[in-house]
Amino acid sequence: MILPSPSSLNDILVVCSGNICRSPMAAGLLRAGLQKAGVRGKFVHSAGTIATAGNPASPEAVEVMEERGLDISYHRSTPLSTDLIKRADLIITMEQRHITYITTMVPEATGKTFRLTEWAGEAQRDSDVPDPYGMGVAYYELICSRMKRMVDTLIRQFRGRDADQEDD
């Protein structure tokens, strides 16, 4: 999967269902990874297709991220809206059904909406990131580790493409 020009992708929206497990973890990983890679000027946030406003990240998600040195305890869920979709330059989802939901709401979002697994290896490209909601910390860790590998691949593209543009 090749990104459009990363320099034009300033508003990055990460979407899952309830916005209390996967998308806050993925957004936290992406935010921290971009910062560590020296990629600046990116606004990374998250929302959920069935989220209600104001719910904290699940305790398991907070714990797994704390173990990685990342704090998402401040997170509060945000319902996905037409405005968020339209403002985003890149939308990363956890499941195919999230893409369907987004592109039904805003058809012009088709070209900027991708599953996180599209940055995974060939065997995982057509799969979804499973929802750990209601599962134990060990399952959250498994899902977080899987997302971390995909986020790292995405960050390499941001870093590589931005570096190529700086050389121009």
PyMOL commands that set and color helices and strands:
alter all, ss='L'
color gray80, all
select helices_A, chain A and resi 6-8+22-36+59-67+82-87+96-105+107-112+116-119+122-124+137-167
alter helices_A, ss='H'
color red, helices_A
select strands_A, chain A and resi 11-16+43-48+90-93+113-115
alter strands_A, ss='S'
color yellow, strands_A
deselect
rebuild
show_as cartoon
